[in-house]
Amino acid sequence: MMSGEFLLASMVFLIILSGIIGIAEERSKSVYSIQESVEARIIAEKVAQSLEDAYSGGNGHELIVEMSPSINGRDYRVKINSSGVLVDMGSRNCFSTYLAARVTGPKHTEKNIVLYPSKRYRITHQRDEDGNHFLVIQETI
């Protein structure tokens, strides 16, 4: 037969153990969330820096940017417009700015460009007949 003290001590131990497990689970979720944010920020900065590099290279300069297959196993989109680079993961976003000229797509009329995971894109610095500089982003093999 068990003593009352042993039952009480066992109960207190189980309550403390369940609290510790709950705290550990919350910390794990927090670390996962932070890791997603860091990866999204890295992608946003990489794209913004690539735009800056292509622009600063001058007319005709081009470079290739490769997109990651996922962010912590989640799908994402990179949206580029005149205000900056937005990594959209649905419930979470990350934004980065760039100072380059106008950015457009292969038709030269696009104002919003979307980059997809696991794709490669060529960024080319071009100049129109009026001397205005712009960047063209197009998917490449």
ZIRAJO-V346482 format. One record per backbone hydrogen bond with DSSP energy under -0.5 kcal/mol. NH is the residue of the N-H (numbers start at 1). CO is the residue of the C=O. E is the energy in kcal/mol with one decimal. If there is no record, write none. Layout:
nh:NH co:CO e:E
nh:NH co:CO e:E
This chain:
nh:7 co:3 e:-1.9
nh:8 co:4 e:-2.4
nh:9 co:5 e:-2.7
nh:10 co:6 e:-2.5
nh:11 co:7 e:-2.3
nh:12 co:8 e:-2.3
nh:13 co:9 e:-2.4
nh:14 co:10 e:-2.3
nh:15 co:11 e:-2.2
nh:16 co:12 e:-2.4
nh:17 co:13 e:-2.6
nh:18 co:14 e:-2.4
nh:19 co:15 e:-1.8
nh:20 co:16 e:-2.2
nh:21 co:17 e:-2.3
nh:22 co:18 e:-2.0
nh:23 co:19 e:-2.1
nh:24 co:20 e:-2.5
nh:25 co:21 e:-2.2
nh:26 co:22 e:-2.0
nh:27 co:23 e:-2.4
nh:28 co:24 e:-2.2
nh:29 co:25 e:-2.1
nh:30 co:26 e:-2.2
nh:31 co:27 e:-2.5
nh:32 co:28 e:-2.2
nh:33 co:29 e:-2.2
nh:34 co:30 e:-2.4
nh:35 co:31 e:-2.5
nh:36 co:32 e:-2.1
nh:37 co:33 e:-2.1
nh:38 co:34 e:-2.4
nh:39 co:35 e:-2.4
nh:40 co:36 e:-2.5
nh:41 co:37 e:-2.3
nh:42 co:38 e:-2.3
nh:43 co:39 e:-2.1
nh:44 co:40 e:-2.5
nh:45 co:41 e:-2.6
nh:46 co:42 e:-2.4
nh:47 co:43 e:-2.4
nh:48 co:44 e:-2.4
nh:49 co:45 e:-2.8
nh:50 co:46 e:-2.1
nh:51 co:47 e:-2.1
nh:52 co:48 e:-2.2
nh:53 co:49 e:-2.8
nh:54 co:50 e:-2.5
nh:55 co:51 e:-2.2
nh:56 co:52 e:-2.9
nh:57 co:53 e:-1.3
nh:58 co:55 e:-1.4
nh:60 co:125 e:-3.1
nh:61 co:58 e:-2.3
nh:63 co:123 e:-2.0
nh:65 co:121 e:-2.8
nh:67 co:119 e:-2.9
nh:71 co:74 e:-2.6
nh:72 co:70 e:-0.6
nh:74 co:71 e:-2.1
nh:77 co:88 e:-1.9
nh:78 co:115 e:-2.4
nh:79 co:77 e:-0.6
nh:79 co:86 e:-3.3
nh:80 co:113 e:-3.2
nh:81 co:84 e:-2.0
nh:84 co:81 e:-1.0
nh:85 co:96 e:-3.7
nh:86 co:79 e:-3.0
nh:87 co:94 e:-3.4
nh:88 co:77 e:-3.3
nh:88 co:86 e:-0.7
nh:89 co:87 e:-0.6
nh:89 co:92 e:-2.6
nh:91 co:89 e:-1.3
nh:94 co:87 e:-1.8
nh:96 co:85 e:-2.5
nh:102 co:133 e:-0.7
nh:104 co:135 e:-2.7
nh:108 co:105 e:-1.6
nh:113 co:80 e:-2.9
nh:115 co:78 e:-3.1
nh:117 co:76 e:-0.6
nh:118 co:68 e:-1.1
nh:119 co:116 e:-1.1
nh:120 co:140 e:-0.7
nh:121 co:65 e:-2.6
nh:122 co:138 e:-3.2
nh:123 co:63 e:-3.0
nh:124 co:122 e:-0.5
nh:124 co:136 e:-2.5
nh:125 co:61 e:-3.0
nh:126 co:124 e:-0.6
nh:126 co:134 e:-3.2
nh:128 co:132 e:-2.3
nh:131 co:128 e:-1.9
nh:134 co:126 e:-2.5
nh:135 co:102 e:-3.0
nh:136 co:124 e:-2.6
nh:137 co:104 e:-2.6
nh:138 co:122 e:-2.1
nh:140 co:120 e:-2.8
